Amino acid sequence: MSDNALNLLGKNMSKLSELVEKYPLYIPILAVAEILHIKPEALRASVEQGRCPFGFCWKLGDRMAYKVPTLAFVAWITHGTVMPT
C-alpha cells in the first residue's frame, strides 16, 4: 500500500478515535452519517429498514428515535479488528 493511502487511513482512524472519545456510549446519527459520507436521512432509512447492522430505532406515537451504540459501530467499521486493551 502506498504511503499516501496509509496516511489517509491513519487520518480516518484518528477521526474514528476522536468520535469514540467524544461519544463513548452512543454516536449521534449526524456524526455517523458524516463519517460515512452519507446524508442523515439515508442512514435513518437504512436503520428503519433493518439494513444497518450497527444501529436500531423505535417508534413511539408519531416520533422515531435512533441509536448507534459506539461499540457496535466501531466493530462494524473496523471488522472487529480494533480491540480495547
MISEDREN-888412 format. One record per residue: y, z, x of N, C-alpha, C in turn. Coordinates in steps of 0.001 Angstrom, whole numbers. Example, Ala and Ser with C-alpha at 12.3 -4.5 7.8 and 13.67 -1.06 7.14 Angstrom:
! residues 2
- n_c2 / n_c3 / n_c1 / ca_c2 / ca_c3 / ca_c1 / c_c2 / c_c3 / c_c1
- -5690 / 7800 / 13190 / -4500 / 7800 / 12300 / -3300 / 7800 / 13200 $
- -2250 / 7080 / 12850 / -1060 / 7140 / 13670 / 30 / 7870 / 12900 $
***
This chain:
! residues 85
- n_c2 / n_c3 / n_c1 / ca_c2 / ca_c3 / ca_c1 / c_c2 / c_c3 / c_c1
- -1167 / 0 / 848 / 0 / 0 / 0 / 1233 / 0 / 897 $
- 2246 / -718 / 472 / 3454 / -830 / 1284 / 4238 / 481 / 1295 $
- 5090 / 625 / 2300 / 5938 / 1814 / 2391 / 6872 / 1904 / 1192 $
- 7367 / 751 / 730 / 8256 / 745 / -418 / 7534 / 1252 / -1664 $
- 6308 / 795 / -1880 / 5521 / 1240 / -3031 / 5259 / 2746 / -2949 $
- 4911 / 3221 / -1772 / 4676 / 4660 / -1597 / 5944 / 5458 / -1863 $
- 7083 / 4933 / -1451 / 8363 / 5585 / -1680 / 8658 / 5670 / -3184 $
- 8414 / 4564 / -3907 / 8641 / 4552 / -5350 / 7716 / 5536 / -6067 $
- 6459 / 5582 / -5658 / 5520 / 6537 / -6249 / 5948 / 7979 / -5969 $
- 6428 / 8210 / -4771 / 6920 / 9543 / -4399 / 8090 / 9964 / -5271 $
- 9003 / 9033 / -5548 / 10146 / 9332 / -6416 / 9678 / 9659 / -7827 $
- 8697 / 8897 / -8323 / 8173 / 9167 / -9661 / 7481 / 10527 / -9722 $
- 6764 / 10894 / -8681 / 6115 / 12204 / -8653 / 7160 / 13313 / -8578 $
- 8267 / 13059 / -7891 / 9350 / 14042 / -7847 / 9956 / 14234 / -9229 $
- 10136 / 13141 / -9965 / 10653 / 13231 / -11342 / 9686 / 14028 / -12216 $
- 8404 / 13773 / -12053 / 7394 / 14493 / -12824 / 7430 / 15985 / -12482 $
- 7571 / 16296 / -11211 / 7642 / 17683 / -10771 / 8856 / 18384 / -11380 $
- 9999 / 17702 / -11389 / 11210 / 18266 / -11986 / 11007 / 18522 / -13478 $
- 10331 / 17595 / -14143 / 10061 / 17722 / -15570 / 9195 / 18951 / -15844 $
- 8180 / 19162 / -15030 / 7282 / 20315 / -15198 / 8038 / 21621 / -14965 $
- 8903 / 21631 / -13964 / 9664 / 22844 / -13679 / 10652 / 23158 / -14803 $
- 11241 / 22119 / -15380 / 12223 / 22306 / -16444 / 11549 / 22670 / -17769 $
- 10386 / 22070 / -18031 / 9657 / 22282 / -19285 / 8211 / 22675 / -18988 $
- 7951 / 23918 / -18621 / 6597 / 24299 / -18209 / 5556 / 24338 / -19337 $
- 5981 / 24475 / -20591 / 5019 / 24559 / -21690 / 4949 / 23288 / -22527 $
- 6105 / 22815 / -22989 / 6176 / 21617 / -23830 / 7333 / 20749 / -23367 $
- 7103 / 19443 / -23317 / 8136 / 18498 / -22900 / 8707 / 17833 / -24148 $
- 10030 / 17799 / -24279 / 10622 / 17130 / -25440 / 10270 / 15639 / -25481 $
- 10137 / 15120 / -26683 / 9802 / 13706 / -26871 / 10785 / 12812 / -26109 $
- 12060 / 13144 / -26151 / 13064 / 12311 / -25466 / 12799 / 12232 / -23962 $
- 12419 / 13350 / -23360 / 12150 / 13373 / -21920 / 10886 / 12582 / -21575 $
- 9866 / 12696 / -22404 / 8631 / 11941 / -22170 / 8896 / 10445 / -22310 $
- 9630 / 10073 / -23346 / 9953 / 8653 / -23557 / 10734 / 8089 / -22376 $
- 11636 / 8878 / -21837 / 12419 / 8424 / -20676 / 11516 / 8173 / -19469 $
- 10610 / 9082 / -19204 / 9670 / 8928 / -18076 / 8806 / 7675 / -18258 $
- 8392 / 7416 / -19509 / 7512 / 6284 / -19786 / 8277 / 4973 / -20000 $
- 9604 / 5045 / -19999 / 10455 / 3864 / -20200 / 10170 / 3198 / -21547 $
- 10083 / 4035 / -22592 / 9925 / 3532 / -23955 / 10935 / 4244 / -24852 $
- 11121 / 3704 / -26035 / 12027 / 4338 / -26981 / 11343 / 5550 / -27615 $
- 12116 / 6601 / -27877 / 11529 / 7787 / -28507 / 10842 / 7470 / -29835 $
- 11391 / 6525 / -30595 / 10784 / 6145 / -31870 / 9390 / 5561 / -31662 $
- 9221 / 4797 / -30612 / 7909 / 4208 / -30316 / 6911 / 5297 / -29932 $
- 7361 / 6271 / -29161 / 6477 / 7378 / -28782 / 6097 / 8198 / -30015 $
- 7069 / 8472 / -30868 / 6772 / 9213 / -32100 / 5752 / 8464 / -32953 $
- 5923 / 7152 / -33072 / 4972 / 6344 / -33857 / 3582 / 6420 / -33256 $
- 3482 / 6367 / -31950 / 2190 / 6460 / -31274 / 1524 / 7808 / -31545 $
- 2318 / 8865 / -31494 / 1791 / 10205 / -31772 / 1318 / 10280 / -33222 $
- 2148 / 9789 / -34152 / 1793 / 9833 / -35574 / 511 / 9054 / -35864 $
- 299 / 7947 / -35169 / -869 / 7100 / -35393 / -2117 / 7625 / -34679 $
- -1986 / 8716 / -33938 / -3116 / 9282 / -33220 / -3516 / 8480 / -32001 $
- -2596 / 7668 / -31492 / -2889 / 6824 / -30327 / -2334 / 7397 / -29028 $
- -1727 / 8534 / -29126 / -1123 / 9177 / -27959 / -2015 / 10350 / -27551 $
- -2711 / 10243 / -26432 / -3687 / 11269 / -26077 / -3090 / 12592 / -25608 $
- -1801 / 12643 / -25368 / -1207 / 13868 / -24829 / -265 / 14576 / -25799 $
- -53 / 14020 / -26993 / 877 / 14639 / -27932 / 273 / 14769 / -29315 $
- 881 / 15617 / -30123 / 435 / 15766 / -31505 / 1642 / 16023 / -32397 $
- 1434 / 15879 / -33696 / 2522 / 16097 / -34641 / 1987 / 16694 / -35924 $
- 2907 / 17158 / -36757 / 2545 / 17660 / -38066 / 3712 / 17425 / -39012 $
- 3390 / 17442 / -40291 / 4400 / 17196 / -41308 / 4474 / 18410 / -42228 $
- 5696 / 18881 / -42459 / 5956 / 19960 / -43394 / 6999 / 19452 / -44381 $
- 6582 / 19184 / -45583 / 7503 / 18605 / -46565 / 7917 / 17216 / -46130 $
- 9215 / 17012 / -46035 / 9751 / 15715 / -45620 / 10001 / 15619 / -44116 $
- 9703 / 16671 / -43374 / 10026 / 16699 / -41945 / 8779 / 16576 / -41083 $
- 8938 / 15884 / -39958 / 7869 / 15756 / -38964 / 8270 / 16542 / -37721 $
- 7296 / 17101 / -37055 / 7526 / 17796 / -35797 / 6532 / 17255 / -34769 $
- 6945 / 17214 / -33517 / 6148 / 16627 / -32445 / 6066 / 17604 / -31284 $
- 4918 / 17632 / -30633 / 4732 / 18467 / -29441 / 4015 / 17656 / -28371 $
- 4484 / 17819 / -27153 / 3812 / 17241 / -25990 / 3589 / 18386 / -25009 $
- 2388 / 18949 / -24978 / 2102 / 20006 / -24012 / 2227 / 19470 / -22579 $
- 2912 / 20215 / -21756 / 3165 / 19780 / -20375 / 1860 / 19515 / -19632 $
- 911 / 20421 / -19737 / -355 / 20261 / -19019 / -1083 / 18995 / -19455 $
- -1110 / 18723 / -20752 / -1788 / 17522 / -21251 / -1103 / 16254 / -20742 $
- 235 / 16238 / -20733 / 962 / 15065 / -20267 / 725 / 14825 / -18775 $
- 811 / 15879 / -17980 / 607 / 15733 / -16534 / -820 / 15269 / -16246 $
- -1799 / 15829 / -16931 / -3192 / 15411 / -16732 / -3367 / 13942 / -17101 $
- -2725 / 13508 / -18190 / -2845 / 12110 / -18618 / -2173 / 11168 / -17624 $
- -963 / 11481 / -17219 / -211 / 10548 / -16379 / -753 / 10496 / -14950 $
- -1407 / 11556 / -14522 / -1956 / 11577 / -13161 / -3475 / 11393 / -13166 $
- -4047 / 11158 / -14324 / -5511 / 11039 / -14472 / -6213 / 12288 / -13978 $
- -5549 / 13430 / -14130 / -6144 / 14699 / -13761 / -6260 / 14935 / -12268 $
- -5522 / 14164 / -11458 / -5645 / 14315 / -10010 / -4743 / 15400 / -9446 $
- -3801 / 15894 / -10225 / -2917 / 16963 / -9757 / -3484 / 18276 / -10237 $
- -3888 / 19104 / -9318 / -4494 / 20390 / -9667 / -3562 / 21514 / -9211 $
- -3250 / 22450 / -10121 / -2434 / 23590 / -9728 / -3185 / 24453 / -8714 $
- -2419 / 25080 / -7848 / -3036 / 25975 / -6841 / -2813 / 27411 / -7192 $
***
